[in-house]
Amino acid sequence: MMKAMEDQVVQEEPGYQDDEESFFQDIDLLQKHGINVADIKKLKSVGICTIKGIQMTTRRALCNVKGLSEAKVDKIKEAANKLIEPGFLTAFEYSEKRKMVFHITTGSQEFDKLLGGGIESMAITEAFGEFRTGKTQLSHTLCVTAQLPGPNGYTGGKIIFIDTENTFRPDRLRDIADRFNVDHDAVLDNVLYARAYTSEHQMELLDYVAAKFHEEAGIFKLLIIDSIMALFRVDFSGRGELAERQQKLAQMLSRLQKISEAEMRTEIVWSNTHRNEGSDWLLVLLEGSCVRSSRKVMKFMVLKLNSLTANSWFQTSHVSGCPEMPENEATFAITAGGIGDAKE
């Protein structure tokens, strides 16, 4: 069974191929419009691998790339505009593009139902909550379920896991693989792991992620960051550095959004520990203890995880910030095989 799964992981998805070829145009096409190979390599070195990625990057940011002058940037922008369609689509055309979206199961049917089928691709999902509410367990479960074939032609794929708190455990993946009857070694081979040590290192890893997603287009399906805020809390301390921290965090969220939309039709999930349970939004924003303070810049779906009791393996999840679904709740369980349905 696992052999078949491996074959599915690396094969192209014919139903999506034509749409991807038009939407994710390779940056090498700029050569036909007078951009030299050296300048294209400079763009790839900072994780810009598609024409759409150029459109999503400001001129000022491109000028900060070593070796690119303002004149070169203007020429690159002009060439990219010739290759990409104007920004407007009819609602029908956009609905056709939305058919490329897929969902990855959380391991719990009730949880999936809450999310409209599972974690959504071409989107960012934040899971936040107190300690022991299942954020890391959800991340490990997704590392396995993202590799499994799913509905609507989803064939499974590989995962990148960026670990900022040293919480990743390969043995946990083996336990979850047993639940789904898949080979341990194959599951572990399909997860690309990196340990981030500073907020700057975390940002630098995203350049590698963008390049990897583009080089192996259609292979990687999920990026997990656990947790996104931990290193920012260490590198920026006190209210005096809050503004700089929020600016850097907003830049990272923007980079993640571009990766999910421009570089690859993939999913991005991160976890975040919420330290001010019971606080209102303004207090959370002022204390900078949660990614929410950047939600004025970015829009993404938020999952709030809670324990039903102090020592319970049963958890609740509350979804908000999703444009397609109303706020709602579901109950799930943390089991030996990862996230599952709660049994009375």
Secondary structure, DSSP 8 states (H G I E B T S, - for coil): -HHHHHHHHHS--HHHHHHHHHHS-BGGGGGGGT--HHHHHHHHHTT--BHHHHHTS-HHHHHTSTT--HHHHHHHHHHHHHHS--S---HHHHHHHHTT--EE--S-HHHHHHTTSSEESSEEEEEEESTTSSHHHHHHHHHHHTTS--STT----EEEEEESSS---HHHHHHHHHHTT--HHHHHHTEEEEE--SHHHHHHHHHHHHHHHHHTTTTEEEEEEE-SSHHHHHHS-SGGGHHHHHHHHHHHHHHHHHIIIII-S-EEEEEEE---TT--HHHHHHHT-SGGGGTTT---EEEEEEESSTT-SEEEEEEES-SSS--EEEEEEEETTEEEE---
